[in-house]
């Protein structure tokens, strides 16, 4: 019989076949860093899919790997994604708890930061959305590389 050994761990072996490597050093995994008592940083929130410090429970002890941008453009784009995620997650919470002034202040802070980062990115690399082309003197939407046009970095599509 193929699986006579009782030491066979189906989940572990299946995940290893899927590309997960459980033997990586700890530096490859993020750690929880709180921005206040209840929230994690936007960076960690994006990577784990949850901004709430006490609501993240890893499935079967698995965790996520820290995403490391390889250049300045990717770093700026990743920061924008972090802020947008934080704004959206806090927005969902505020829909149910509009009286929470502490979270509302964080929401306003992250929204302001997100707008600033998008403006900086658009000035340096071109618009991210069609609505950002209105401020330009020329129509630059078609001048930018599309996500599937790999220009030597990682692709997000």
C-alpha positions in Angstrom: 0.0 0.0 0.0 1.3 3.5 -0.9 0.5 5.3 2.3 1.2 2.6 4.9 3.3 5.0 7.0 1.1 6.8 9.5 3.5 9.8 9.4 2.0 11.0 6.1 0.6 14.5 6.5 -1.7 15.2 3.6 -2.1 19.0 4.3 1.6 19.6 4.7 2.6 17.6 1.6 -0.2 19.2 -0.5 0.8 22.7 0.5 4.5 21.9 -0.3 3.4 20.7 -3.7 1.5 24.0 -4.2 4.7 26.0 -3.6 4.5 26.7 0.1 7.8 26.2 2.0 7.5 25.8 5.7 11.3 25.7 6.2 11.9 29.4 5.5 13.6 31.5 8.2 11.4 33.7 10.4 12.6 36.9 8.6 10.3 36.0 5.7 7.2 36.4 7.8 5.7 39.6 9.1 5.0 40.3 12.8 2.1 42.2 14.3 3.0 45.9 14.8 0.1 47.8 16.4 -0.7 51.4 15.3 -2.9 51.6 18.4 -4.5 49.1 20.7 -6.9 47.6 18.1 -5.4 48.0 14.7 -2.3 46.7 12.9 -0.3 48.7 10.4 -1.7 49.2 6.9 1.2 47.1 5.6 0.3 44.1 7.7 -3.4 44.7 7.2 -3.1 44.4 3.5 -1.0 41.3 3.6 -3.2 39.4 6.0 -6.5 40.9 4.8 -7.6 42.3 8.1 -6.8 45.6 10.0 -8.0 44.3 13.3 -5.3 43.0 15.7 -7.5 40.6 17.6 -9.5 39.2 14.6 -6.8 37.4 12.6 -6.6 33.7 13.1 -4.2 31.8 10.7 -5.7 28.7 9.1 -3.9 25.6 10.6 -1.0 27.7 11.8 -0.1 28.9 8.3 0.8 32.5 7.8 1.6 34.9 5.0 4.9 36.1 3.5 5.9 39.7 3.6 5.8 41.3 0.1 9.0 43.1 -0.7 8.8 45.7 -3.6 11.9 45.6 -5.8 12.0 49.2 -6.9 10.7 52.7 -6.1 7.7 52.5 -8.4 6.6 49.2 -6.9 7.1 50.6 -3.4 4.9 53.6 -4.1 2.2 51.4 -5.7 2.3 49.0 -2.7 2.0 51.9 -0.3 -1.1 53.1 -2.2 -2.6 49.6 -2.1 -1.9 49.5 1.7 -3.7 52.8 2.3 -6.6 51.9 0.1 -7.1 48.6 1.9 -6.9 50.3 5.3 -9.4 53.0 4.2 -11.8 50.3 2.9 -11.5 48.1 5.9 -12.1 51.0 8.4 -15.0 52.2 6.2 -16.7 48.8 6.6 -16.2 49.0 10.4 -17.5 52.6 10.5 -20.6 51.6 8.6 -21.6 49.5 11.7 -19.9 51.7 14.4 -20.2 55.4 13.3 -19.8 56.6 16.8 -16.2 55.3 17.1 -14.2 58.6 16.9 -10.8 57.0 17.4 -11.3 54.8 14.3 -12.8 57.7 12.4 -9.7 59.8 13.0 -7.5 56.9 11.7 -9.9 56.7 8.7 -9.4 60.4 7.9 -5.6 60.1 8.4 -5.4 57.1 6.0 -7.7 58.7 3.4 -5.5 61.9 3.4 -2.3 59.8 3.1 -3.9 57.7 0.2 -4.8 60.8 -1.7 -1.3 62.3 -1.3 0.4 59.1 -2.4 -1.8 58.8 -5.5 -1.0 62.4 -6.4 2.7 61.7 -6.0 2.5 58.5 -8.0 0.6 60.2 -10.8 3.1 63.0 -11.1 6.0 60.7 -11.2 4.7 57.7 -13.1 1.4 58.7 -14.7 -2.2 58.3 -13.7 -3.6 55.2 -12.0 -7.2 55.8 -12.9 -8.9 57.7 -15.7 -10.2 60.4 -13.4 -6.6 61.4 -12.6 -6.0 62.3 -16.2 -8.2 65.4 -15.9 -5.5 67.4 -14.1 -2.9 66.8 -16.9 -2.5 69.1 -19.9 -2.3 66.1 -22.2 -4.3 62.9 -22.3 -1.6 60.5 -20.9 -3.7 57.4 -20.2 -2.5 55.6 -23.3 1.2 56.6 -22.8 1.6 54.4 -19.7 2.5 50.8 -19.8 -0.4 48.4 -19.1 -0.1 46.0 -16.2 0.5 43.0 -18.5 3.4 44.8 -20.2 6.2 43.6 -17.9 9.0 46.2 -17.9 11.4 44.2 -15.7 9.6 44.1 -12.4 7.0 42.0 -10.8 3.5 42.1 -12.2 0.4 42.6 -10.1 -2.1 41.1 -12.7 
